[in-house]
């Protein structure tokens, strides 16, 4: 099979039975996204460092304490990411080093930084209690994905009314939250409910949609951008169309991905790919093929998730072993920090810091609300601590024990 892009040589992928050709639409000429490295990255980092120092001085009113807190913050970043000189993505005069940290410069970024300060040296003023929430706003989905962690809840009656969706967002914003990552099911089946959700929450939080590409039409992309959507995380689990479609259990899912990327780029939305790296896929050769496809499609972030034995994978031997971890670790380090890959997408690989430093989820910096309203440590740790709808009914605050759930496998950072 050959996948062709508009302005480059073909990318060779694994052959399939019918040898069909998938033609990628040209990347929109005005899609203004760049991966910054070298002096450009250093210039942005310098600007951000001065800004963060000013925030520290305003918060602590003490130069020595401010510098000490800043050093601790940058040390934490280096320990988590594996290096301090990380690549930065620029789009519409905003800068991102991750899809899990708000854009610089922005008020949301400032509140996010203050919350990190508070973890190092407590502040007197209120700060964000969490950084981001994964919120499964629907159980509906036409796909039958191999790795689906919501498998046992799919296509049941909706648990949340439009008013309840807004109430959940409002409750977590009252406690301070930087981002909402809207998932499902397939969240794009509730496009009419997503739009007002973003419109009412955009001033205090960033919003991402996590999608397979289904129903991510040109019209819907434009509507979401106008509402205030920051970006879209699109699941792409293989560079080969038939392999991806088989994994997703849905014919033409690969084509939906291509269209969704194009429509998102037309609206200058931040785009990321999300890959479930199975045992079969985790080879250096396949990861490089995937990276090359993402680069030529001008997708600036690639997130790598490890398969977990939950949902549709429950009871199955899907966990990676040490040889797979080594391949993924080396790929992460190579692409993110080797100058030869300075123009390649930023790799987000949670497993890298999980096994070295611990977990950022489990109520530490994030939580997962499933499609039935249960609050969980993360999408893969189904703790079912309390139902968020009960908190809405009683107008209760988010319990402190929810924010201390922790991870069932790794210590918290």
KEKE-3310 file (N, C-alpha, C; in steps of 0.2 Angstrom, whole numbers, plus 5000, padded with zeros to 4 digits):
npx = (5004:5002:5003:4999:5005:5002:5013:5025:5036:5030:5024:5029:5019:5014:5009:4993:4978:4971:4978:4975:4975:4977:4973:4980:4973:4978:4988:4981:4985:4986:4988:4994:5005:5020:5034:5045:5062:5079:5086:5074:5066:5072:5071:5057:5056:5064:5056:5045:5051:5054:5042:5036:5044:5040:5027:5030:5036:5026:5017:5024:5032:5045:5062:5072:5064:5056:5064:5069:5058:5055:5066:5064:5052:5056:5065:5057:5050:5060:5063:5051:5049:5061:5071:5076:5076:5064:5054:5044:5027:5020:5006:4995:5001:5002:5009:5014:5020:5014:4999:4993:4996:4992:4991:5004:5006:4993:4979:4974:4986:4993:4986:4988:5002:5003:4996:5005:5016:5010:5010:5024:5028:5016:5003:4994:4983:4968:4970:4971:4964:4965:4973:4968:4953:4947:4933:4920:4908:4897:4890:4888:4893:4898:4909:4919:4930:4946:4953:4945:4941:4929:4920:4910:4900:4896:4884:4873:4858:4860:4868:4870:4861:4860:4861:4866:4879:4884:4884:4893:4905:4905:4906:4919:4926:4924:4932:4944:4951:4961:4960:4948:4946:4936:4928:4922:4914:4910:4913:4909:4896:4888:4888:4880:4878:4891:4896:4889:4894:4908:4907:4902:4912:4925:4932:4939:4945:4954:4948:4948:4944:4942:4943:4938:4937:4925:4911:4917:4916:4918:4910:4907:4919:4922:4912:4915:4928:4924:4917:4926:4935:4951:4959:4961:4961:4965:4962:4973:4978:4986:4997:4994:4979:4970:4973:4972:4958:4953:4957:4949:4937:4928:4923:4932:4937:4950:4950:4941:4949:4959:4951:4946:4958:4962:4951:4951:4964:4961:4954:4964:4965:4973:4981:4983:4989:4984:4990:4988:4999:5001:5008:5011:5013:5023:5038:5053:5054:5040:5036:5043:5038:5025:5028:5034:5023:5014:5022:5023:5010:5009:5005:5007:5009:5011:5003:5007:4999:4999:4993:4980:4973:4958:4941:4937:4948:4949:4955:4963:4979:4988:4997:5012:5029:5046:5055:5047:5045:5058:5060:5050:5054:5067:5063:5055:5065:5074:5066:5061:5073:5084:5094:5093:5079:5072:5062:5052:5036:5031:5033:5022:5023:5016:5020:5034:5037:5029:5035:5047:5045:5032:5014:5004:4990:4975:4968:4978:4984:4974:4958:4946:4930:4918:4906:4895:4895:4903:4917:4934:4951:4959:4957:4961:4962:4949:4941:4929:4925:4915:4899:4898:4886:4879:4885:4881:4867:4867:4873:4887:4904:4919:4925:4939:4945:4943:4952:4963:4965:4975:4986:4983:4994:5005:5016:5010:5015)
npy = (4994:5011:5027:5043:5060:5077:5085:5078:5064:5047:5038:5023:5009:4995:4981:4977:4967:4972:4982:4995:5013:5027:5043:5058:5073:5090:5098:5112:5128:5139:5134:5137:5131:5126:5117:5121:5122:5123:5139:5146:5139:5142:5155:5157:5150:5158:5169:5164:5160:5172:5177:5168:5170:5183:5180:5172:5181:5190:5182:5177:5188:5188:5187:5177:5166:5165:5162:5150:5142:5142:5136:5123:5120:5119:5109:5098:5098:5093:5081:5074:5074:5070:5078:5095:5104:5104:5102:5114:5119:5130:5139:5150:5161:5156:5145:5128:5115:5103:5093:5093:5104:5121:5134:5146:5163:5165:5168:5156:5148:5155:5153:5139:5138:5144:5135:5124:5130:5131:5118:5116:5126:5132:5143:5158:5162:5156:5142:5131:5115:5104:5099:5094:5086:5071:5068:5058:5061:5055:5039:5034:5026:5022:5014:4999:4997:4989:4991:4997:5006:5009:4999:4990:4999:5005:5013:5013:5021:5039:5046:5059:5074:5089:5100:5095:5091:5104:5108:5099:5104:5117:5114:5109:5119:5129:5124:5126:5122:5118:5112:5103:5087:5080:5066:5049:5033:5041:5057:5066:5063:5070:5083:5095:5097:5099:5111:5122:5119:5122:5135:5141:5138:5142:5154:5151:5138:5127:5117:5101:5089:5072:5061:5048:5053:5052:5060:5072:5084:5097:5108:5105:5106:5120:5126:5121:5127:5141:5141:5140:5129:5122:5111:5095:5078:5065:5048:5037:5022:5014:5016:5010:5009:4998:4990:4999:5001:4989:4987:4997:4992:4997:5002:5012:5020:5025:5034:5043:5049:5055:5065:5072:5077:5086:5095:5100:5107:5116:5125:5130:5123:5115:5100:5083:5066:5050:5035:5018:5008:4993:4976:4970:4981:4988:4991:4997:5000:5001:5012:5022:5023:5027:5040:5047:5048:5056:5068:5072:5075:5086:5085:5090:5084:5068:5056:5042:5028:5014:4998:4992:4980:4982:4986:4982:4974:4967:4954:4949:4945:4958:4967:4976:4971:4972:4973:4980:4991:4997:4999:5009:5019:5023:5028:5039:5047:5049:5055:5067:5073:5072:5082:5079:5076:5088:5094:5085:5078:5082:5069:5062:5052:5043:5032:5034:5042:5037:5025:5029:5041:5041:5043:5056:5056:5051:5059:5068:5077:5075:5068:5055:5055:5044:5038:5035:5043:5040:5044:5042:5036:5037:5035:5021:5016:5010:5016:5020:5029:5039:5045:5058:5064:5063:5072:5084:5083:5085:5097:5096:5099:5094:5080:5078:5066:5061:5068:5062:5049:5042:5031:5014:5007:5014:5025:5042:5057)
npz = (5000:4997:5004:5000:5001:4999:4995:4995:4995:4992:5007:5012:5017:5026:5015:5009:5006:4995:4990:4989:4987:4997:4996:5003:5008:5003:5015:5023:5017:5025:5037:5052:5060:5070:5075:5087:5090:5095:5094:5093:5101:5113:5115:5117:5129:5137:5138:5144:5156:5162:5164:5172:5183:5187:5191:5202:5210:5213:5219:5231:5236:5239:5234:5235:5239:5228:5218:5222:5222:5208:5203:5208:5201:5188:5189:5192:5180:5172:5177:5175:5161:5156:5151:5150:5139:5130:5115:5108:5103:5092:5088:5081:5088:5101:5113:5116:5126:5128:5127:5138:5146:5148:5136:5133:5130:5143:5153:5159:5159:5168:5180:5181:5183:5195:5203:5202:5209:5221:5225:5228:5237:5248:5244:5249:5243:5234:5223:5208:5210:5203:5187:5175:5168:5162:5153:5150:5140:5134:5131:5118:5103:5087:5084:5086:5095:5098:5110:5119:5134:5139:5136:5142:5145:5133:5122:5130:5138:5138:5152:5156:5155:5144:5153:5164:5160:5159:5172:5178:5172:5177:5191:5193:5188:5197:5207:5202:5187:5174:5161:5151:5144:5133:5131:5127:5124:5108:5107:5097:5093:5101:5097:5097:5110:5115:5110:5117:5130:5129:5125:5137:5146:5142:5146:5157:5156:5145:5131:5125:5112:5111:5099:5087:5074:5068:5063:5063:5055:5042:5044:5058:5064:5061:5069:5082:5083:5083:5095:5104:5106:5110:5105:5096:5099:5090:5087:5080:5076:5068:5054:5042:5033:5033:5043:5054:5053:5056:5069:5075:5072:5062:5046:5035:5045:5045:5035:5040:5050:5042:5036:5047:5053:5042:5042:5055:5054:5045:5053:5061:5073:5087:5084:5089:5088:5094:5099:5102:5108:5104:5107:5095:5087:5093:5088:5082:5069:5065:5073:5068:5055:5058:5065:5054:5045:5053:5054:5041:5039:5046:5060:5076:5089:5096:5105:5115:5121:5132:5130:5141:5153:5154:5151:5135:5134:5145:5155:5146:5139:5137:5141:5139:5139:5146:5136:5126:5133:5133:5120:5117:5126:5121:5109:5113:5119:5109:5098:5105:5110:5102:5091:5077:5075:5077:5070:5070:5076:5094:5106:5117:5130:5143:5150:5151:5162:5172:5176:5181:5189:5194:5195:5188:5189:5196:5205:5209:5199:5189:5185:5180:5173:5170:5157:5164:5175:5186:5196:5193:5195:5184:5166:5165:5177:5186:5198:5203:5213:5218:5212:5201:5198:5210:5218:5212:5214:5228:5229:5234:5239:5230:5237:5248:5249:5236:5229:5233:5228:5221:5212:5207:5203:5202:5212:5217:5210)
capx = (5000:5005:4999:5003:5004:5002:5020:5031:5037:5025:5026:5028:5017:5013:5004:4986:4976:4968:4983:4971:4979:4973:4976:4979:4971:4984:4988:4979:4991:4987:4988:5000:5008:5027:5037:5051:5068:5085:5086:5067:5063:5076:5068:5051:5058:5067:5051:5041:5054:5054:5035:5035:5047:5036:5021:5032:5037:5019:5014:5028:5035:5052:5066:5075:5059:5053:5069:5069:5052:5056:5071:5060:5047:5060:5068:5051:5048:5065:5062:5045:5050:5067:5075:5073:5076:5059:5052:5038:5023:5018:5000:4991:5004:5002:5015:5012:5025:5011:4992:4991:4997:4989:4995:5008:5004:4986:4977:4974:4993:4996:4983:4991:5008:5002:4994:5011:5019:5007:5013:5030:5027:5009:5001:4989:4977:4966:4973:4968:4965:4967:4975:4964:4948:4945:4926:4916:4901:4892:4891:4886:4899:4897:4915:4920:4938:4949:4956:4940:4940:4922:4917:4904:4895:4894:4878:4868:4855:4864:4868:4870:4857:4865:4861:4871:4886:4887:4884:4899:4910:4905:4908:4926:4929:4924:4937:4950:4953:4964:4958:4943:4947:4930:4929:4916:4911:4913:4910:4906:4889:4885:4891:4876:4879:4898:4896:4887:4898:4914:4906:4901:4918:4931:4936:4942:4948:4954:4944:4950:4939:4946:4939:4940:4936:4918:4907:4921:4915:4921:4905:4907:4926:4922:4908:4919:4933:4921:4914:4932:4939:4958:4962:4957:4966:4962:4965:4976:4982:4991:4998:4990:4972:4966:4975:4968:4950:4952:4958:4944:4930:4924:4925:4934:4939:4956:4947:4938:4955:4962:4947:4946:4965:4961:4946:4954:4969:4958:4952:4969:4965:4979:4980:4987:4987:4984:4991:4988:5005:5001:5014:5013:5015:5029:5044:5056:5052:5033:5035:5046:5033:5020:5031:5034:5016:5012:5026:5021:5003:5009:5002:5013:5009:5009:5003:5008:4996:5000:4986:4979:4968:4952:4936:4937:4954:4949:4956:4968:4987:4989:5002:5019:5035:5052:5058:5043:5046:5064:5059:5046:5058:5072:5059:5053:5071:5077:5062:5061:5079:5090:5093:5091:5072:5070:5056:5047:5031:5033:5030:5019:5022:5015:5024:5041:5037:5026:5039:5052:5044:5026:5008:5001:4983:4973:4967:4984:4983:4968:4953:4942:4923:4916:4900:4889:4896:4908:4924:4939:4958:4961:4953:4963:4961:4942:4940:4922:4925:4909:4896:4898:4879:4877:4888:4877:4861:4867:4877:4892:4910:4922:4928:4946:4947:4943:4958:4969:4964:4981:4986:4983:5000:5011:5015:5009:5021)
capy = (5000:5018:5033:5049:5066:5082:5089:5074:5057:5042:5035:5016:5006:4988:4980:4974:4962:4975:4987:5001:5019:5032:5050:5063:5080:5094:5102:5119:5133:5144:5131:5140:5127:5125:5114:5125:5119:5127:5146:5148:5137:5145:5162:5156:5147:5163:5174:5161:5160:5179:5178:5164:5173:5188:5177:5170:5187:5193:5177:5176:5194:5187:5185:5171:5161:5164:5159:5143:5139:5142:5130:5117:5119:5117:5102:5094:5097:5089:5074:5071:5074:5067:5083:5102:5107:5101:5106:5118:5119:5136:5140:5156:5165:5153:5140:5122:5110:5097:5094:5093:5110:5127:5138:5152:5166:5165:5168:5149:5146:5158:5149:5133:5139:5145:5128:5120:5134:5129:5111:5117:5131:5134:5150:5160:5163:5150:5140:5125:5109:5099:5102:5093:5081:5067:5068:5055:5065:5050:5032:5032:5026:5017:5010:4993:4997:4983:4992:5002:5005:5010:4994:4988:5005:5008:5013:5013:5028:5044:5048:5066:5079:5095:5104:5091:5092:5111:5108:5096:5108:5122:5112:5108:5125:5132:5121:5127:5117:5121:5109:5097:5083:5078:5059:5045:5034:5046:5063:5070:5061:5075:5090:5100:5098:5101:5118:5127:5117:5125:5142:5144:5137:5144:5159:5148:5132:5125:5111:5097:5084:5066:5058:5044:5057:5051:5066:5078:5087:5104:5112:5104:5109:5127:5127:5120:5133:5147:5140:5141:5123:5123:5106:5089:5072:5060:5041:5034:5016:5011:5020:5006:5010:4992:4988:5004:5000:4982:4989:5001:4989:5002:5003:5019:5024:5028:5040:5048:5052:5060:5071:5076:5081:5092:5100:5104:5111:5122:5130:5131:5119:5111:5093:5077:5059:5046:5028:5013:5004:4985:4972:4969:4987:4991:4990:5004:5002:5004:5018:5027:5024:5031:5046:5050:5050:5062:5074:5075:5078:5092:5084:5092:5080:5061:5053:5035:5025:5007:4994:4990:4975:4984:4986:4976:4970:4964:4947:4947:4946:4963:4971:4976:4969:4976:4974:4985:4998:4999:5002:5016:5024:5025:5032:5045:5051:5050:5060:5073:5077:5072:5087:5076:5076:5094:5096:5080:5080:5080:5063:5062:5045:5043:5027:5036:5045:5032:5020:5032:5046:5040:5045:5062:5056:5048:5065:5072:5082:5074:5063:5053:5054:5040:5040:5035:5049:5038:5047:5037:5039:5038:5030:5014:5014:5011:5016:5021:5032:5042:5048:5066:5067:5064:5079:5089:5083:5088:5103:5095:5100:5088:5077:5078:5059:5060:5071:5058:5042:5039:5026:5007:5003:5018:5030:5048:5062)
capz = (5000:4997:5006:4997:5003:4993:4993:4997:4992:4996:5013:5011:5022:5024:5010:5011:5001:4989:4988:4988:4988:5001:4995:5008:5005:5005:5022:5022:5016:5030:5044:5055:5066:5069:5080:5088:5093:5095:5097:5093:5108:5119:5115:5120:5136:5141:5139:5149:5162:5165:5166:5178:5189:5189:5194:5208:5214:5215:5224:5237:5238:5241:5228:5236:5239:5221:5214:5224:5219:5201:5202:5210:5196:5182:5191:5192:5173:5169:5180:5172:5154:5154:5149:5151:5132:5126:5110:5109:5097:5091:5084:5083:5093:5107:5113:5120:5126:5129:5126:5145:5149:5145:5131:5135:5136:5144:5160:5161:5160:5174:5186:5181:5186:5202:5206:5203:5214:5228:5227:5231:5243:5248:5243:5253:5239:5231:5216:5205:5214:5198:5181:5169:5169:5156:5155:5145:5140:5131:5130:5112:5099:5082:5083:5091:5096:5101:5116:5122:5141:5141:5132:5145:5146:5127:5119:5135:5138:5141:5159:5157:5151:5143:5159:5169:5157:5161:5179:5180:5171:5182:5198:5193:5187:5204:5211:5198:5183:5168:5155:5150:5138:5132:5127:5127:5118:5103:5109:5092:5093:5105:5095:5099:5118:5116:5109:5123:5135:5128:5126:5144:5150:5138:5149:5163:5155:5138:5130:5119:5110:5110:5094:5081:5068:5067:5063:5063:5048:5041:5048:5065:5065:5062:5074:5088:5084:5085:5102:5108:5106:5109:5100:5095:5099:5085:5088:5074:5079:5063:5048:5037:5033:5034:5050:5058:5052:5059:5076:5077:5071:5059:5040:5033:5051:5043:5031:5045:5053:5037:5035:5053:5053:5037:5044:5061:5052:5042:5058:5065:5079:5089:5083:5091:5086:5100:5097:5107:5105:5106:5107:5088:5084:5096:5085:5080:5062:5064:5076:5064:5050:5061:5066:5047:5043:5057:5052:5034:5040:5051:5066:5080:5095:5095:5111:5115:5126:5133:5131:5148:5153:5156:5146:5130:5135:5152:5155:5140:5140:5132:5144:5136:5143:5147:5129:5123:5137:5131:5113:5118:5130:5117:5104:5116:5120:5102:5094:5108:5112:5097:5086:5070:5075:5079:5066:5071:5082:5101:5108:5124:5132:5150:5153:5153:5169:5177:5179:5184:5194:5197:5191:5189:5189:5203:5210:5210:5194:5185:5186:5175:5174:5165:5154:5169:5180:5191:5196:5193:5196:5177:5161:5165:5184:5187:5205:5205:5220:5219:5206:5201:5199:5217:5220:5209:5218:5235:5229:5238:5236:5228:5243:5248:5247:5229:5227:5235:5226:5220:5207:5209:5201:5203:5217:5214:5210)
cpx = (5004:5001:5003:5000:5005:5009:5026:5031:5032:5029:5024:5025:5016:5008:4998:4984:4974:4973:4980:4976:4974:4977:4974:4977:4977:4983:4986:4985:4992:4987:4995:5003:5016:5029:5044:5056:5074:5084:5079:5064:5066:5073:5062:5052:5060:5061:5046:5044:5054:5047:5033:5038:5043:5030:5024:5033:5031:5016:5018:5031:5042:5056:5069:5070:5057:5058:5070:5064:5052:5061:5068:5056:5051:5063:5063:5050:5054:5065:5057:5046:5056:5072:5072:5072:5071:5057:5045:5034:5020:5012:4996:4994:5003:5007:5013:5018:5021:5003:4989:4993:4995:4994:4998:5008:4996:4985:4977:4981:4995:4993:4986:4998:5007:5000:5000:5016:5017:5009:5020:5031:5020:5008:4995:4982:4975:4969:4969:4969:4967:4969:4970:4959:4947:4937:4922:4909:4896:4895:4891:4893:4897:4903:4915:4927:4940:4951:4951:4939:4933:4917:4910:4899:4893:4887:4872:4864:4860:4863:4867:4865:4862:4866:4866:4878:4888:4888:4891:4905:4911:4908:4916:4929:4929:4930:4944:4952:4956:4962:4952:4945:4941:4930:4922:4917:4914:4909:4907:4899:4885:4887:4887:4876:4886:4899:4895:4892:4905:4913:4905:4908:4925:4935:4941:4946:4949:4950:4947:4944:4943:4941:4942:4940:4929:4915:4911:4921:4918:4916:4906:4914:4925:4917:4911:4925:4930:4918:4920:4936:4947:4961:4958:4963:4962:4966:4967:4980:4986:4991:4995:4983:4968:4967:4972:4961:4949:4952:4952:4937:4925:4927:4926:4935:4945:4954:4945:4944:4958:4958:4947:4952:4964:4957:4948:4960:4966:4955:4957:4968:4972:4977:4985:4984:4988:4985:4991:4993:5004:5008:5016:5016:5022:5036:5047:5054:5045:5032:5038:5041:5028:5022:5031:5028:5013:5016:5024:5014:5003:5005:5008:5014:5007:5009:5003:5004:4998:4993:4986:4973:4962:4947:4936:4943:4954:4950:4961:4975:4989:4995:5009:5024:5041:5055:5054:5044:5052:5063:5055:5050:5063:5069:5057:5059:5074:5073:5062:5067:5085:5089:5091:5083:5069:5063:5051:5042:5034:5029:5028:5019:5022:5019:5031:5041:5034:5030:5045:5051:5037:5020:5006:4993:4981:4971:4972:4984:4977:4964:4950:4935:4920:4909:4894:4890:4901:4915:4929:4946:4960:4957:4955:4963:4953:4940:4933:4921:4918:4906:4896:4891:4876:4880:4884:4870:4861:4871:4883:4899:4914:4926:4935:4949:4947:4950:4964:4968:4970:4980:4986:4990:5006:5010:5013:5015:5019)
cpy = (5006:5023:5039:5055:5071:5085:5085:5068:5053:5040:5027:5013:4999:4986:4976:4971:4966:4980:4993:5007:5024:5039:5055:5070:5085:5098:5109:5124:5137:5141:5133:5137:5126:5121:5117:5121:5124:5134:5148:5146:5140:5152:5162:5154:5153:5168:5170:5161:5167:5180:5174:5167:5179:5186:5175:5176:5190:5188:5177:5182:5193:5184:5178:5165:5160:5161:5151:5139:5137:5136:5123:5115:5116:5110:5097:5092:5092:5082:5070:5069:5071:5072:5090:5105:5103:5105:5109:5119:5126:5136:5146:5160:5162:5147:5135:5118:5103:5099:5094:5099:5116:5131:5144:5157:5166:5165:5161:5146:5149:5155:5142:5133:5140:5139:5124:5124:5131:5122:5111:5120:5134:5141:5152:5160:5156:5148:5133:5119:5104:5103:5101:5087:5078:5066:5065:5057:5061:5043:5029:5031:5020:5012:5004:4992:4992:4985:4996:5001:5006:5004:4991:4993:5007:5007:5012:5020:5033:5045:5055:5070:5085:5099:5101:5092:5099:5111:5105:5101:5114:5120:5112:5114:5130:5130:5123:5122:5120:5118:5103:5094:5079:5071:5056:5038:5039:5052:5067:5068:5066:5082:5096:5102:5101:5108:5123:5125:5121:5133:5145:5143:5139:5149:5156:5141:5131:5118:5108:5092:5078:5062:5053:5047:5056:5058:5072:5081:5094:5108:5111:5107:5117:5129:5127:5126:5139:5147:5141:5135:5125:5118:5100:5083:5067:5053:5039:5028:5012:5016:5016:5006:5004:4990:4993:5002:4994:4984:4993:4998:4993:5003:5010:5023:5028:5035:5045:5052:5057:5066:5075:5080:5087:5097:5104:5109:5117:5127:5132:5129:5115:5103:5088:5071:5055:5039:5024:5008:4997:4982:4971:4975:4990:4989:4997:5005:5005:5011:5024:5028:5029:5039:5050:5052:5056:5068:5076:5077:5084:5091:5085:5088:5073:5058:5045:5032:5017:5003:4991:4985:4977:4985:4980:4972:4967:4956:4944:4949:4952:4968:4971:4973:4973:4978:4980:4992:5001:5003:5009:5021:5027:5029:5038:5049:5053:5056:5067:5077:5077:5077:5085:5076:5082:5096:5091:5082:5078:5074:5064:5054:5044:5038:5029:5038:5041:5028:5023:5037:5045:5043:5052:5062:5054:5053:5069:5078:5081:5068:5061:5052:5050:5042:5039:5040:5047:5042:5042:5040:5041:5034:5023:5011:5015:5010:5017:5024:5035:5044:5055:5068:5067:5070:5084:5089:5086:5094:5102:5097:5094:5086:5077:5071:5057:5062:5067:5051:5039:5034:5019:5004:5007:5023:5037:5053:5068)
cpz = (5000:4999:5004:5000:4998:4991:4996:4994:4995:5002:5012:5017:5021:5019:5012:5005:4994:4986:4986:4990:4992:4999:5000:5005:5007:5012:5020:5022:5022:5037:5047:5061:5065:5076:5081:5092:5092:5098:5097:5100:5114:5120:5119:5127:5140:5142:5144:5156:5166:5168:5172:5184:5192:5193:5201:5213:5217:5220:5231:5240:5241:5236:5229:5236:5232:5217:5216:5222:5212:5199:5203:5204:5190:5183:5190:5184:5170:5171:5176:5165:5152:5151:5149:5144:5128:5120:5111:5103:5097:5086:5086:5088:5101:5107:5118:5120:5127:5128:5133:5149:5145:5141:5135:5129:5137:5151:5163:5163:5167:5180:5186:5184:5193:5206:5207:5208:5221:5230:5230:5237:5243:5248:5248:5249:5236:5224:5214:5209:5209:5192:5175:5171:5162:5158:5149:5145:5137:5131:5123:5107:5093:5081:5088:5092:5100:5108:5121:5129:5143:5138:5136:5147:5139:5125:5124:5134:5141:5148:5160:5152:5149:5149:5164:5167:5159:5168:5181:5178:5176:5189:5198:5192:5193:5208:5208:5194:5176:5161:5156:5144:5137:5128:5128:5128:5113:5105:5104:5090:5096:5103:5097:5106:5119:5115:5114:5129:5135:5128:5133:5148:5148:5142:5154:5162:5147:5138:5124:5118:5108:5105:5090:5075:5065:5068:5064:5056:5048:5045:5055:5067:5066:5068:5081:5089:5086:5092:5107:5110:5105:5104:5100:5095:5096:5086:5081:5077:5074:5057:5042:5038:5035:5041:5055:5058:5056:5067:5079:5075:5067:5052:5038:5039:5049:5039:5035:5048:5048:5036:5041:5054:5048:5040:5050:5059:5048:5047:5063:5073:5081:5088:5086:5089:5093:5097:5103:5104:5108:5105:5100:5085:5087:5094:5083:5073:5061:5068:5072:5058:5052:5062:5059:5045:5047:5055:5046:5034:5044:5057:5072:5087:5093:5102:5111:5121:5126:5134:5139:5148:5156:5150:5141:5130:5141:5151:5150:5142:5135:5135:5140:5141:5143:5140:5125:5126:5134:5124:5113:5121:5125:5111:5107:5117:5113:5099:5098:5109:5107:5092:5079:5070:5077:5076:5067:5076:5089:5103:5116:5126:5140:5153:5155:5160:5174:5180:5182:5190:5198:5193:5193:5189:5196:5208:5211:5205:5189:5188:5180:5177:5169:5162:5159:5175:5186:5190:5197:5193:5189:5172:5162:5172:5186:5194:5207:5212:5222:5213:5206:5201:5206:5220:5218:5213:5225:5235:5234:5235:5234:5234:5242:5247:5240:5226:5229:5234:5225:5214:5210:5208:5202:5209:5213:5215:5214)
residu = (UNK:UNK:UNK:UNK:UNK:UNK:UNK:UNK:UNK:UNK:UNK:UNK:UNK:UNK:UNK:UNK:UNK:UNK:UNK:UNK:UNK:UNK:UNK:UNK:UNK:UNK:UNK:UNK:UNK:UNK:UNK:UNK:UNK:UNK:UNK:UNK:UNK:UNK:UNK:UNK:UNK:UNK:UNK:UNK:UNK:UNK:UNK:UNK:UNK:UNK:UNK:UNK:UNK:UNK:UNK:UNK:UNK:UNK:UNK:UNK:UNK:UNK:UNK:UNK:UNK:UNK:UNK:UNK:UNK:UNK:UNK:UNK:UNK:UNK:UNK:UNK:UNK:UNK:UNK:UNK:UNK:UNK:UNK:UNK:UNK:UNK:UNK:UNK:UNK:UNK:UNK:UNK:UNK:UNK:UNK:UNK:UNK:UNK:UNK:UNK:UNK:UNK:UNK:UNK:UNK:UNK:UNK:UNK:UNK:UNK:UNK:UNK:UNK:UNK:UNK:UNK:UNK:UNK:UNK:UNK:UNK:UNK:UNK:UNK:UNK:UNK:UNK:UNK:UNK:UNK:UNK:UNK:UNK:UNK:UNK:UNK:UNK:UNK:UNK:UNK:UNK:UNK:UNK:UNK:UNK:UNK:UNK:UNK:UNK:UNK:UNK:UNK:UNK:UNK:UNK:UNK:UNK:UNK:UNK:UNK:UNK:UNK:UNK:UNK:UNK:UNK:UNK:UNK:UNK:UNK:UNK:UNK:UNK:UNK:UNK:UNK:UNK:UNK:UNK:UNK:UNK:UNK:UNK:UNK:UNK:UNK:UNK:UNK:UNK:UNK:UNK:UNK:UNK:UNK:UNK:UNK:UNK:UNK:UNK:UNK:UNK:UNK:UNK:UNK:UNK:UNK:UNK:UNK:UNK:UNK:UNK:UNK:UNK:UNK:UNK:UNK:UNK:UNK:UNK:UNK:UNK:UNK:UNK:UNK:UNK:UNK:UNK:UNK:UNK:UNK:UNK:UNK:UNK:UNK:UNK:UNK:UNK:UNK:UNK:UNK:UNK:UNK:UNK:UNK:UNK:UNK:UNK:UNK:UNK:UNK:UNK:UNK:UNK:UNK:UNK:UNK:UNK:UNK:UNK:UNK:UNK:UNK:UNK:UNK:UNK:UNK:UNK:UNK:UNK:UNK:UNK:UNK:UNK:UNK:UNK:UNK:UNK:UNK:UNK:UNK:UNK:UNK:UNK:UNK:UNK:UNK:UNK:UNK:UNK:UNK:UNK:UNK:UNK:UNK:UNK:UNK:UNK:UNK:UNK:UNK:UNK:UNK:UNK:UNK:UNK:UNK:UNK:UNK:UNK:UNK:UNK:UNK:UNK:UNK:UNK:UNK:UNK:UNK:UNK:UNK:UNK:UNK:UNK:UNK:UNK:UNK:UNK:UNK:UNK:UNK:UNK:UNK:UNK:UNK:UNK:UNK:UNK:UNK:UNK:UNK:UNK:UNK:UNK:UNK:UNK:UNK:UNK:UNK:UNK:UNK:UNK:UNK:UNK:UNK:UNK:UNK:UNK:UNK:UNK:UNK:UNK:UNK:UNK:UNK:UNK:UNK:UNK:UNK:UNK:UNK:UNK:UNK:UNK:UNK:UNK:UNK:UNK:UNK:UNK:UNK:UNK:UNK:UNK:UNK:UNK:UNK:UNK:UNK:UNK:UNK:UNK:UNK:UNK:UNK:UNK:UNK:UNK:UNK:UNK:UNK:UNK:UNK:UNK:UNK:UNK:UNK:UNK:UNK:UNK:UNK:UNK:UNK:UNK)
# end
